[in-house]
Amino acid sequence: MDSLRPTASGAAGGPASDPEIIASAEAEIGAPATAWAAEAAADIVRLVAEDFSLAGTPGMMTGTEREGCEASLLTTLIGLHRGTPAADIVAPRGAQDNVRLSVRQGVPIGSVLRTVWACHTRVQDALLAVIEREVPADRMVAEVRGLNAALFSYVNSYVSDLMRGYEDELSLWHGRLPAERLRVLTAILDGEEPAEDAERVLGLRLGGHHLIAVARPATSGHIPDRDAARQRFGTDAVQALGATGFLTIEHQGTTLFWWAFNTRPGPSVMSALREVPHPGWIQLAAGRPGSGLAGLRESHFEAQQAARVARLAPRQQFWGYDDAGMLALLIADPQGAARFVQVQLAGLLGPDQKLTDIRDTLRHFLLAGSSRIAAAQALHLATNTVAYRVKRASDLLGRPVNENQVVTLVALQLAHTFPQLMDAA
């Protein structure tokens, strides 16, 4: 163990395991060997992920694999130091938690086994490199044989424990877990502090970053393979958004999609979500990403606000809070919003296509900062056509269009998004 020492830089961010196992390892094998294990585990997980990516092979990438690998490596080193028989070796909690999380994220058992054995091979390589560097040539063969035998027996014990944990978690997943997840989520959204088992039940870290979207069927007819389609969309979004995992929860008659991130998502995440293909029968409303419990609640609140807009605007399949936030506020009083539209757009309202074209042209004109060229480009019209329609809008309104521009634009946005408001008052 004296030969196990980290590099000068060490593991980025320090150890990933619980302080309890770090303290136990430092007391048993020493601080340098413990720091070496943390550094080696970080490198091993990175290399395994690269191997899988290059080979196009699915692995168990749940976002917590470093903790599992590090805890297993420390347990192995402690076992080797003590001479613990393989029969008495138990998979550490970090590895067991990682496997349970893989069940909740839909990782098949084959991918779990591939990842465990790939990490084992990398651990073996790392320890053999130390032996080759430190052990005299006359003892090399015996040391290598002893290490290989011990490591193989240890990993077999780990695999047995982890597979039992996988099967147990799978039974739970198909039993009471959906109801438990809903219970935990509801409590969090109600402002309660999460229980100790909240992350285990959810399979997501609450202290990271979160993005919530609410989906509702856009049709009342029969939808074949509904669950599979939602799962496929959630999985595709994980890749597109760079999330570490996701889950779906049936909540208040809708499907709640919850994506988790280890690092704060970039500003393009909403555009990326908008571009993820989703079934045509799903209407999606999304909040913005948030951090920690407060960010989770805020993202959910914003998704619900966007969903209010989506319910009244069924033609549009995706609504983000940036687009829907103001509209949600304005339609909190539908009758008042309808009256506002009719007062502000008197003279421009009606089902006639010419009036519709004038309203849409004026809306784009005001959105473009009163630029005829930008509005013409957006609508694929000639600038003279835009100028004519804007002039005609001014005549019908009985005021210049640059008078109370913000108020006029808000009314136009409401009329465009919710055409039923034009007849509601």
N, C-alpha and C positions, 0 to 999 in steps of 0.2 A: 504493500500500500504506500510505502514511502516514495515509490517511483512515480506515483500518480500526482502530477502537479499541473495546474492550469497554465495557459499562456498568460502573457502580461495583460492582454485585453480581457480575458475571461469571457463568460457567457453574457451576451447582451441582456441588460436588464436584471442580471443576477439569477439565482435559482428560481425555478418555476413551481417547485413542490411546496407543500404546507410547511410552515416553520417547525412544526413538530417533527416531521421526518428529517428535516435538515439538521435540527439539533441532535436528534438521535444518531444520525450518520456522523456528524462531527465528533460526537463523544466516542463513537466506536472506531471509525477509520481515520479520523483526523480532518481538520478543516481543508488542507490542500487537496486530499483525495475527494472530498465532498464537492469542492469547487471544480475539480477536474470532471467529475461526473455530470455536473450541471452544464459545463461547457460542451462535453462530449455529446450529451443528449440533444442539445440544441443543434449541433452539427449533424447528428444522425438523422433527426427528423427532417432537417432541410434536404439532406442528401437522398433520403428515401422518397420525399415528395418529388424531387427532381427526377429520380429513377422512374417513378410511376408516370410522371408527365411525359418523359421521353418515350417510354414504352407504350403510352396510351392505355395503361392498365389502371383500373379503378382501385383506390386504396381507401383506408379509413382516415380521411382528413376531416376531423370534426372541429378543429381549432383548439383542442385540449390535448393533442397527442404528445406535445412536449412534456407536459406534466406526467403523463402516463409512462413515457419512456424514461424520464429522469427518475421517477419513483421506483421503477423496475430496476434500473441500473444501480441505484443506491441500495436497494434490497439485495441485489445480487452481490455487490461488493461486501456488504455486511455479512451475508451468508458465507461467502468465501473466506472472509476474515475469521469468522467463528468456526468454520468447518461444519456448517449446518447441513444435515442430510436433505436431499431434494424432497423427501416425503414431508418434511416439516416447513418447507418454503410455501408461503402463501402470496398470491398476487396482491400487490399493495393497492391501497384505496384509489390512488391517482389513476392506475391502469384500469381498475374496475369501473370507476366513474366514466372513463373515456369510452369503454365498451358499452355501458348503459346509454351514453349519449349517442353512440352510433346507431343503436336500435331506434331511438326516437327520431333520428334523422334519416331512417330508411336505408342504412348501409347494410348490404347483405353480409352474411356470415363469412362467405369466401373472401371478401375484401378485408374483413377484420383479421382473418388468419394470415392473409398475404402480408398485411402491415406488421403483425406481430413477428412473423418469421423474418421479414426484411430488416426490422429493427434489431432482431437477435443477430443476424449476420453482420450488421454494421458494428454492434457492440463487440462481437467476437473479433472483428478486424481491428478495432481500436485497442483492445486489450492485448492482442497478439503483437501489435506494433510496439507496445511498451515492453513486452517480453523480449522481442528481438533486439531492442535497444539496450536493455538493462541486464538480461540474464546471460551468463557465460555460455560459450558454445557447448561445453561438455554437459550442461544441464538443460540445454534448449529443448531437446526432443521430449524429455520427461515433463517439463513444465507445460509445453504445448499440449501434450496428450492429456495431462491432468486438467488443464483449463478447459479444453474442448469437451471432455466428459462431464465436468461440473456444469458448464454452461448449458449443454444439451439437456441434462437432467433437470436443471432449474427451469428452462424455458418450457419443457413438457409440463411441469407443475403449474406454471403460469397459464399455459394454454388451457389446461383442464379447468382451472378456477374461472378463467375468463369466459370459456364457453358455457359453463354453468350459469354465470352471471348474465350472459347474453340470452340464454333460454328463459331464465327467470324474468328478465326485463321484457322479453318478447311477449310472455304470457300476460304480464302486467299491462303492456301497451295495448293489447287487444282486449283487455278487460276493463278495469276501472280508470285507467289513466286519462282518457279523454275528459271524463267528468272531473278528475282531480285537476287537470290543467285549467279547465274552465273555472273551477273554484279558486285556484291560485290567481289567475288573471283578474277575475272579478274583484277579489280582495285588493289587489294592487291598484286597479283602476279606481277603486273606492277610496284610495288614499291610505290604506293600511300598510304597515311594514310587512314585507314578505316573511313567511315562516322559514325555519331553518332548512326544510326540505324543498323549498320553492325551486331552486335551480335544478335539483335532481329530478323533480317532477316535470318541469318545463323542458329540460334539456338545453337551455340557453342561459348564458351569463347575464345577470341583471345589471352588473356594473359596467357593461360595455356600451355600445351604441345600438340604436334600434330604429327600425322603420316599419310603420304599421300601414296596412292598406285594408280596406273593407270591400268585399265583393258580394254582389247580389245577382241573382239570375235576371237576365233581361227578357226572359220568356217564362210563361207559366206552364209550358208543355213539358212532356217527358224528355229528360236529358240522359242519354245512355253514357255509362262510364264517367259519371260526374266526378266521383272522388279521384279517379285516376287522372283526369284532365286537370283538376286543381293541383294535384301533387306534381304533375309534370310542369305546370306553369311555375309553381313555387321553386322547384329544382332548377329550372332554366334561369329564373331570376337570380338565384344564388350565384350562378356563374357570371351573369351579366353585371351584377351589382358589386361583385367582390365580397359577398357576405360569407360568414363562417358557418351559417346554418339558418334554418327557418322552421317554423311550424305553422299549422293551420288549426284554428279553433272555431267551432260553430258557436256564434254568439249573437243573441237577440235577432234570430232569423237571418243572419248573414254569415259569411265566412270571413274570419279575420286572418289575414296573412301577416306574419311577424318575422322579419328578417333581422338577424343579429350580426354585428360587426365587431372585430377586435379594435379597429382603428376608425376614426371619424370618417364617414363617407365624404367624397369630394362633391363639389357643387353640381357635377353632371349626373349625379345618381338618379334624380327624378327623370331626366331625359332618357337615361338608360332603362329605367323601369317602364316608361311609356313605350319604348321600342320592343320590349319583350313580347313575343307573340303569345296571346292568350285566347282561349276559346271565345267564339263569337257570342255565346250566350252569357258571358260574364261582363258585367259593368263594374269597373274598378274605380275606387276613390282612395287616394293616398294622402297621408300627412307627410310632413317633412321629417328627416332624420333627427333624432334627439339622443342625448347622452344620459345614462343612468336611469333611475326610476322616474325622475321628473321628466326627462326627455321621452321616456316610453309613454307616460301619461299624455304629454303634449302632442306627440305624434298620433296617438289614438284619438284625442280630441279633434285634431285637425282632419284626420281621416273621416271622422263622423260628420264634421262640418261639410267636407267635400261630398260626402254621401248624400246629404240633404239636397245639395244642388243636383247631384246625379239622378235622384229620384224624380225630379221635375224636368230633367233634360235627358230623356232616354236615348236621344239620337247619338249622343257622344259616349263612347265606351270607356274613356279614361278621363278622370278629373283629378288634378293635383291641387293641394291647398293654395298654392301661389295663384292659381287661376280662379279657384272657387271661393276663397276666403271672403272677399268683399261681397260676392253674390249671396253667399250663405247668410251674411249679416243682413242684407237688404230684404231677403225673402223670409226672414223670421216673422214678418207680418205680411203675408201674401196679399191681403186686401189693400194694405197701405202701399205695397210695392206696385200693385196694379194701378192704383190711383195716381201714384207718382209718374208712372210711364204715360198714362193718358193725359196728365196735365202738361208734362214737359214735351211730349211729342204730338200734341194736338195738331192736326193737319197732315201728319206723316203716317198716321195709323190706318190700317185697312189691309184686306187680303189681296188687293190688286198687285200684280207682279211689278208694275212700274214703281209703285210705292215701296215695295220690298227692295227693289234694286237701289232706289234712292237712299233708303235707310242704311243699307249695307255699304254703299259707297261713302256716305257721310261717316259711318262708324270707322271705316278704314282710314278715311281722311283725317279724322281726329286722333285715331290711334297713332298715325304716322306724324303727329305734330304739325298738322295742316299742310303736309307735303303732297301736292298733286302727283308728283312723279312716283313717290313711294306707294301711294294708294293705287295708282295705275298699275304698277308692277305687281302688287299683291293680288289685284283683281284681274290682271291680264286685259286691261282696257287701255284705250288711248287717253292721254292726259286731257284732251279736249272733252271727252266723254265725262271724265271725273269732274272737270270744271263746270260742265253744264248741270250735272246732277247736284253738285254742291250748291250752285246758284238756285236751282229749283227747290232744294231743301230749305234754303233761306227764305224763299218766297212763301212756301207752304207753312213754315214755322211762324212767319211774321216777324222774324228778328234775324240779325246777322248770326251766322253759325259760330263766329268766334266770341259771341256773348254767352257767358256761363258755359264755357266749353266742357268743364268737368261734369257738371250736372247733366248736360246733354249727352255726353259720352256714356255716363252711367245708365241713363234711361235707355240709350240705344243698346247697350250690352244686355240689359235686362230683357228688352223686347226681342233681341236676337236669340238669347238663350232660352227664354220662357215665352214663346209666342202666345201661350194661353193667357198671359197677363193682359194682353191688349183687349181681351174680351171679358176679363174677370170682374172689373169694378162695376 
